[in-house]
């Protein structure tokens, strides 16, 4: 725990040094970066030590005069979530030093330098909090720092709207969490949360109420559909390395909360697992479907975060079903795949957001229709984005393939067992996972092709590659993705504690269930990687290069940029097929004659929950409240005193009635 406390102190010091750093002070800027990186390294070291040791690390400090114990605990579950938090947080600090440097005179550099390390420290506090009070304090700090980072560009109206929605959604979830901890009792709030499987013999109604409150309260933070309303706007408005931290780490605190609360109950009803599994399928399929329809590259990546939260929930739901029916293989492999995907998604999504940030920094726009041929001027950024795209599509030899294959393998193992429930889970989950993977592949073929391939647009011929610090951060993330993809057996010790914590299995059960598929994955990765490397070496040694010629355009030798493929045209077929779900609005004018004049095609896909449900309801409610205010506010002090008297009489009457 000493290293964890040191990490927290260093991260806080790194943040608090920013307000005192004058513009142009490179020395203080670099010292702040060094202190923040030291904090991240200390945090990673603390996590690795706890993962490799079987015992739980705990620190308890009494709060004098308040009767409260400040309790921090690192167990197998917390450590799995903390590892990507500190690694991605450190990579974000490196990336941010080039993306938005203080020394460069950018207006909001100190703002980001202050809140970013504090957010990393708060996430660490959430994951280690041992009682409800400490948890809620750290949860609120995480929410507030996230809000201030989202509204970094204060003159941007979209950023203000995204920040407001984020703050409203996160506090709606926090209100539910207050009710949750109040229901768990005073002991959970002041002293310690109930230990795993410690709630025995509780009533079914109590257990179901706690579970539903956890799903609702933590579901807001995780971005589970339909509670995802804040996520696309906030991820798009925030600076790219902040988006990487929010998507790769912060939303996983919602998953952590769900696991922590459900793990308290020894007996978990069967429908819990089914609800988690179905919500995972809904989030996965709709998340990737909405991603395909996006024109904004950061909103597209944000919807893919919802998709990957769905994949994690599918693994957790399958594990809960397997645990309920006593199928160890499904429980172990489902949970191992879900926890590994927590790490994997953090790595490749941070890589994708940072790569997208490099493109946005160079071009000044988030609209993919404006890109094209950027690989010629930003080859390293293009290579890193390609690596992230391969990983998120679940293709070997990168890490996304490993975690998804573990979930697949667990479901296929369950299909061989007698009993209808596990087989039904297989029939529901496997096609859903396959559909998510296929649509993700289509989406990133669109993104990478439209952004980096083809002829470069004239306006982008003079842009430059990202700075070395930004490339270094992306390189670290890609190396981690490749390492897990090629040698997944090396991460097994980091997962064993988390899996054993949740399902109550032994380490031997974990290794016997997971080692066989992981060895097969490692062999598959090598079979893919070695031939690819040999082919590249042979081609490089041959010295031959393919001629570059313009794409044949049906007789048009020099097509204007407006006549090239756009995000709408690339995804039109899928959007038409899913039109009943996405509710995409098409506006077009097709040519009617040989020389017909202007023609156009545009599409817009609203967020069904936010744009078509919540905003209209809130608008009507706001209008009604304005009318009520006008009716009640007359500016006469006597009327206001009458209101107070009536309110007092009503409250006293209610108190006497229910005494």
N, C-alpha and C positions, 0 to 999 in steps of 0.2 A: 504493500500500500504506500510505502514511502515514495516510490517512483511515480505512482499515480498523483499523489499530493504535489510532488515536484513538478510534474507535467502541468497540472492545473495552475500552479503559481506562475510558472514561466509563461504560459499562454495569456494569463491575465496581465502580467507585466508587459508582454509584447503589445497587447491592445492599449493599455493605459499610457504607453510611451508615445503613441501617435499624436494625441492633442498637443504635446509639447515639442513636436518635431516641426520646425519651420520649413517652409517650402525651400527646396534647394539644398537641404542638409542631407547629403548622401550618407554621411557617417552614421547619423542617428537612424536613418532609414534602414541601413544595412544591419545595424545593431538590433533593431526591432525584428527584422527578418530572422537574424541568427537566434535570438531568444525564442521566437515562435517555433523555429525548426527544432531547437533543443527540447522544447516542451513536447512537440510531436514525437520525437525520438524517445524521450523518457516515457511517454504514454505507450508507445509500441512495445518498449522493453517490459513495462509492467504487465501488459497483456500477454506477451509471449511467456513470461515467467509463470503467470497464473494458469495459462493453458497447459503448460508442460508439467505442472504440479497438480496432484489430485485434490489438494485441500483448497477450501475457499478462503480468500483474503478478506478480512473485515477490519474496519476501524470504527469505534464508537466513542463519541465525545459528548458528554453531558453539557447542556446549555444552562448555565447557572441561573437560578431564579425563575425559570420558565417550566421546569418539569419536562423538558423535551430532550431527547437524545439525538444528536446528529450522527446518522448511521450510514456508512458507505460500505458496499460489499461488491467484490468481483468474484463471480462464480463462472461456471462453464458457459452459461447462456449469455451473460453480460459481456464476457470476453470476446465472443464471436462478433458481436455488434461493435465493440470498441475498436477492434483491429482496423477495419476500413475507416472508422471515424478519424483516427489519428493519422493514418497513412494518407488518406485523401485530403485531410486538413493541411498536412505538411506540404503535399504537392500543390494545393491551392495557394499557399503562402508563396511558394517559388513562382508559380504562374502569375500571381497578382503583382509581383515586383516588376514584371515586364508589361503586364496588361494595363495596369493603372498606376504607374510609379509616382510616388510623392515628389521625387526630384525632378520629374518632368513638368511639374506645374499644373497637372490635371486638377480640376477644382475639387473633386471629391475623394482624392487619394487618402487623406487623413481620416475621413469618415469611414472608409472601408477598412483601413488599417486598425481602427479602433474596435469596430464591431465584429470583424471576421474571427480573430482569435478568441474573443469572448464567446462567440457562438460555438466554436469547437469545444471550449472548456465546459460550456453549459450542457452540450450533448453528452460529454463524459460524465457530468453530474447526474443527468437523467438515467443513464445506463447503470450507474452504480448506487443510486439512492436506495437506502435500506428501509425507509419509512415514507409514508404518504406526504408528510409536510415537506421534507427535503425534496422529494420527487416533484411536487407541484411548484416549489420555488424555482428549481432548475428548469422545469418545463416552461414556466413563464419567462424566465430569462432567455431561454432558447427562442421562444415565440417573439419576444420584443426585439432581440438582436436580428432575427430573421426579417421582421417588418422594416427596421431601419435600413437593412441592406437591400431589400426589394425597392424601397423608395429612394435609392441613392441619387438618381437623376431627378431631382425634385421638380424641375420645370416640365418634365414629361407627364402629360395628363394620364397616359396609359399606366405609367408606373404608380401614380397616386391611386388610381382605381384598383389596380392589382394589389397594392399594399392594403387598401381598405378591406377588400374582399378576404385577403389572407388573414388580417387581424380579426375580422368578424367570424370567420370560419374556425380559426384556432381557439377563439374564446368561447364559441359555442361548444366546441369539444371539451374545453377546460371546465365549463359549468357541469357537464355530464360527469367528468372525472371527480369533481367535488362531491357529487352525489354518490359516485362509486365508492370513494374512500370513506365517506360518512356511513355508508351501508356496511362496509367491512368492519367498522367499529373504531373506537378511540385508540385502541392499541396499534392499529395499522397506521394511524395518522401521527402518533407521537413517538412510538417506540420502534416497532419493526413490522414489516409486512409479513403476512403468514408465509411460512416456508412451503416449498414444493410438496404437493400431496398432503398438506397438513390439515386441510379442511375436510374432515371426515364426519359423516352422519348429519350433514346440514340438510335442510329441507330443499326439495326440488325447486320450489318457487324462489327461494333465496338464491340458489345457484344459477338458475336461469336469468334472474334479474341482473345479477352481477355480470354474467356473460354478455347479455345484451347491452348493458351500459358500457362495458369494455369495448365491444365491437363498434358502438356508435361513437364513443368519445375518442378512442384511438383511431377509428376509421377515418375521421376527419384529417388527422395528421398523415396517415398512410396514403390518403388519396384513393381509397376504395370507392368505386362507383356504387351509388350516385353521390358520394360525399366528397368528390374530387374538385368541387367548384373553384377552389382557390388556386389549384396547382398549375394549370396551363398559363394563366396570366402572370403569376408570381415568377415562375421559371423564365418566362420570356422577358420580363422587365428587369430582373436582377442582372448584375454583372456576371459574366460567364463562369468564373470560378466560384462565385456564390451559388449559381444554379447547379454547378457540379456538386457542391457540398449539400445543398438542399435535396437534390434528387438522389445523390449517391448515399447520403448518410441520414439527413434529418427525417425524411419520410419513413425510414426504417425504424425510428423510435416508436412509431405507431404499431408496427409489427411486433417489436419487442414488448410493448405494453400488453398486447393481446396474448402473447405467449406467457408472459409473467403472471397475468391474472388467471388465465385458464389453467395454468400449471398448479395453482394453489389447491385445486379440487382433485381429490383422489378418484372420485367417480365422475366421469364426464358423459352426459347423455349423448346418445348416438347422433341426434339431430344437430349438435354443435359442429361436428366434423362436416356434415353435409352442408350446413349453411356456409361454413368457411369455404368449402370446395366450390359451391355454386357461385358465391360472390367472387371467387378467384376466376372462374370461367367468364363471368360477366365482365369483370374488369379487364381480363386479358384480351378477349375478343373485341369488345367495344373500344378499349384503349388503342389497339393497333388499327382498328377501322377508322377512328377519328384522326389518328396520326396520318394515315394515307391521304386524307382530304386536306391537310394543312398546306399553306403556302409559306408560312413563317417557320424557318428552320428550328428555332428554339421552342416554339409551340409544338412542333412535330416531335422533338425529343422529349418534351414534357408529357405528351400523351403516351409515348413509349415507356415512361416511368410508371404510368398507371398499368400498362400492359405487363410489365415485369413484376409489379406488386401482385398482379393477378397470378402470375406463375408461382411466386412464393406462396400465395394463399392456397393454390392447388396442391402444392407439396405438403403444406401444413394440414389442410383438410384431409388429404389421403392418409397422412400419418395418424390423425385423430381417429379416422375410421378404422385403420389397421389396429391401433391400440385398443379400441373398444372391443374388437372381435378377436384379439389375441394373435393377430398375424404380425409376428416380429419383423419379418422382412419388409413388409409394406410400411410399418411404423418407422423402422430405422432408416430405410432408403428414402422415404418421403420426407422425413425431417432433415436427414443429412443433405438431400438435394435442395430443400428450402433454405437451410442455413448457409450452404455454400453459395446459393444464388444471391443471398443477402450480400455476401462479400463480392461475388462476381459482378453483379449489377452495379454495385458502387464503383468498381474499377472501370468497367467499360463505359458506363454512363458518364462518369467524370471525364474520361478520355474524349468522348463524343462532344460534350458541352465545351470543353476547352478547345477542341479542334474547331468547332463552330464559332467559338469566340475569336479565334485567330482570323477566320474568314470575315466575320463581322467587323473586326477591328481594321482589316485591310480595305474592305469595300464600303463600309459605312451603312450597310443595309442587312436586314434579316430576311428579305424576300428572295426565295430560291429562284424565282423566275428571272431575277436580274443577274444570276451567276452564269457560269459556263466556262469550261476550259481552264479552271484555276490550277489544275495540276501542273501546268507549264510554268507558272510563276510561284507556286507554293507547293513544291513537291513533298517536303517533309510533313507539312500539315495534311496534305492529301493522303500520304502513307499512313499517318496516325489515324485519320478518320476512317480509312479503309479497314485498319485493324479493329477499331471499335465497332464498325459495321459488321464485320465477320463474327465478332464475339457476340453481339446482341442478337444476331440471327441464329445463334446456336450451332455454328459450323466449326468443325475441327480445323486446325489444331489449337484453337483459343478456348478460353475458360468457360464461355457460355454454353458450349457443348457438354461440358462435364456435368454441371449441375442439372441441366435439363435431362440428360441421359440417366442420371441417378433417379429422378422422379419417374421417368418412363420405365426404367428397369424395375422399380418397386411396384408399379402398377401391373406390369406384365407378370411379375412373380405372384401377385395376388390373384391373377386370372387362373392360375393353376391350382388354387386352393378351393376346397369345397365351401359352399355357402353362397347365398345370393347377393348379399350386401357388397362384399369386396368386388365381385364380378360386375355389379352395377356401377361401382365407382370407376372401374376400368373402362366400361362402355361409355361413360359420360366424360371422363377426363382425357383419355387418350385422343379421341377425335378433336376435342377442344384444343389441346396442346398442339396437335398437328396443324390445325387451322391457324392458330396464333403464329406458329413458326413460319408457315407459308406466306401469310400476309406481311410479316416482318421482313422477310426476304424481298418481297415485292416493293415494300416501302423504301428500303435502303438501296435497292437497285435504282429507284427513282432519285433519291437524294444524292447519292454519289455520282450518278450519271449526269444529272442536271447541274451539279455544282462543280465537279472537277474534270469531267470528260468533254469531248467535243472541241470545236474551235473557240478560242478565247475571244471574248468581246473586246472591242477596241479600248473601252474605258478602263479595262483591267490590265492592260499590257505593261503598265509602269508600276504596279503595286509590288511590294516586297514581301519576302518570307517573314514569319513571326520572329521576334527576338529569341536569343538563345535561352533565356530563362523560361519562356513559355514552352519552347521545344523540349527543354530538359524535363519539365513537369509531365508533359505528354509522353515522353520516352519512358519515364519511370512507370507510368500507369500501363503502357503497352507491354513493358517487360514483365510486369506482374501478371497481366492477362495471359501472356505466352507461357510463363512459368507454370501457372496453375493448369493450363491446357495441356502442356507436355508432360508434367510430372504431378498429376493430381494426388498421387499417393503421399506426397510430401505435406499436404495440408490436412491429412486425416487426423493427426494429433490435435489440431485446432478445432475439429468438429466433434470429436468424441465426447468431450465434456458437455457440450450443449445438447447433443442428442440424448445422452444418458440422463441429463437433468430433466428433460421433458417426459420421456417415455419410461423412465425408471429401469432401463436395461443396464447390463454390465458392459464394460469396455470390450469383453470378449464377444458379446452379442453384436456390438457395433462392427468390430473388425471382420467377423465372419460374414456379415451381411453385405458389407461395403467393399471389402478388398477385392473380391472377384470381379465385379463390374469395373472398378477403378483400374485394375490391371489391364482389362480389355480396352479401356479408354486410352490408357497410356500407350498401348501397342498401336491402336488406331491413329493416335496423334503422330507417332513416329512414322507410320506407314504413309501418312499424308505429307509430313514435313520433309522427310529425307528425299523423296523423289522431287519435290518442289525445289529444294536447294540444289540438287544435282542438275536439274534442268536450267536453273538460273545461272549456275556456274558454267555449264556447257555453252549456253547462249552468250555469256559475257566473254568466254575464251574465244569463241568463234568470231567475235567482232562484227557480226553482221547486224544490221539494223533495218527495220521495215520502213519503206518510204511512207511519208505522211502526205495524204491527199485529202481534199475536202470530201465530206459525205455527199454521195449522189443525191440530188434533190429533185428528181423527176423533171429535169430540164432547166431548173433554176440554179444557175452557177454561183450566184452570190446572194443568198437569202438574207434578208434583214433580220436582226435579232427578234423582232416581233413575230416573224414567221417561223421561228424555231419551236421545238417542243417546249411546252411549259408544264408547270406542276399540274394544272387542270387537265390538259390534254393527256398527260401520261397516266393519270389516275381516273380518267373519265369512265372507263369500263367498270372498274370496281365501285366507283361512287354511284353509278347507275344501278348496279346490282344491289347495293346496300342503301338505296335511296330511302326506303321505308324506315330504316333505322337512323341514318345520319340526318335525314330531313334537309339534304343539300338543296340550296336554291341555285338554279341555273339561269343565266341571262345570256342569250345568244341571238345573233342575226346572221343567218347562213346566206351564202351567195345564191341568188336566184337566177341570174343571167350570166352571160360570158363576161360582161363588164358591168358588174352590179354595184360598184362603189364600196363603201365601208362595210366590213363584216367583223364580228367579234364574238368571243365566247368567254364568259366569266362564271365562276362558281364561288359560292360561299357556304360553309358548313357551320352553322351555329352550334354552340354547346347546348344540348337539349335541356339539361337541368338548370343551368345558369341563365342562358339567354331567353329560353322559351317558357320557363316555369318560375324561377325565383325572382328575376328582375321585374317581370310584369306584376307579380304578386306584391313585391316590395313597393313598386311604383304606386299601385292602387292604395296600399296601406299608408304610404307617405301622404298621398292626396287626402285620404280620410283624416289623418292626424292633423293636417293643416286646417281642414275645415273645423275640426273639434277645437283646435287652439283658437281659431278666430271666434268661435261661438262662446268660449269660456273666458277669453282675455278681453276685458272691457276697459282696463285701465282705472277701475274704480276700486279703491282699497277696501271699501265695505263689502263688496262682493267676494273679494279674496278671503276676508275674515270669515264670511259665511261658509265658504268652501272648507276652511280649516275646521270650523265648528261641526259641520256635517260629517266630515271625515272622522273627527274625534268621537262623535256619538256612535257612528257605525262600528268603530274599532272596540269601544267599550262595550257595546251591546254584544258583539261577537265574543269578546272575552268572557262576559257573564254567561252567555248561552252555552259555551263549550267548556266551562269551568268544571 
